[in-house]
Amino acid sequence: MTAPGPEPEDAPGLEAGGSVTPGDTPPDAGQTSGLSHPQPMPSRAGLIITLIMIGFVVVGIAGFFIVRALELF
């Protein structure tokens, strides 16, 4: 069975208390926990306005072709 890593006293770059020497690479794991501020929900007004505009364009194009088809009869 192999050891998971070097013993703390044998690890390079550690000071006596177990901290990292200045300028050395920090440890892999973050030292903070928990979440920051709740993320705000983005507004859906832009999406709704865009969908309404697309709907107007589609209805306008369909109306144009319906009028053109009725003129042929």
N, C-alpha and C positions, 0 to 999 in steps of 0.2 A: 504494500500500500504506500502511495506517495503522499507527501504532505501537500496541502493546497497552496502553499506559498512560503516564502522565507519567514523566519522568525522576526518579530519586530526589531530586536536588537541587531539583527544582521542585515536589515534592509538598508540600502544606500539612500542617502538624502534625508534621513529622519534625525531629528534632534533628540535630546534625552527625554523630553516629555512626549514624544511621538508626533510632533508637528513637523511640517515640511520646512526646509531651510528656505530663506528668501531667494526668489529667482528660480526655484526648482519647480518641477511640474506638480500641480495640485493633484490630490487624489481623484480617482475616477468617479466616486459617488458624490452627489451634491450634499451639502451640509445643512440645507434648509428643507423644511417639509410643509405641507399644506398648500392651499391655493391662494392666489392673489385675489384681487378684486373680481367680482362677478363680471363676466363679459357682457356688454350691452347687446341687446337684440337689434339687428339691423332693420331699418325701416323697409316696409314692403310697398310704400307709396309709389316708388319709381317703377316697380314691377307691374303694379296694377295700372298705372298710367300707360305704360308701354303696351300691355295687353289690350287695353281699350283702343289705343291708336291703331294697332294692328287689326283689331276687329272692324274699325271704321273703314280702313283701306280694303279689307276683304269684302265687306258689304258693298262698298262703292264699286269695286271691280265687278262683283256679281251683278249688281244693278245695271251697270253699263252693258254687260252682255245680255241681260234679260231684255232691256229696251231695244238693243240691236236685233235680237231674235224676233221680237214682236213687230218690228218695222218690216221684216221680210215677209210677213203673212198678210 
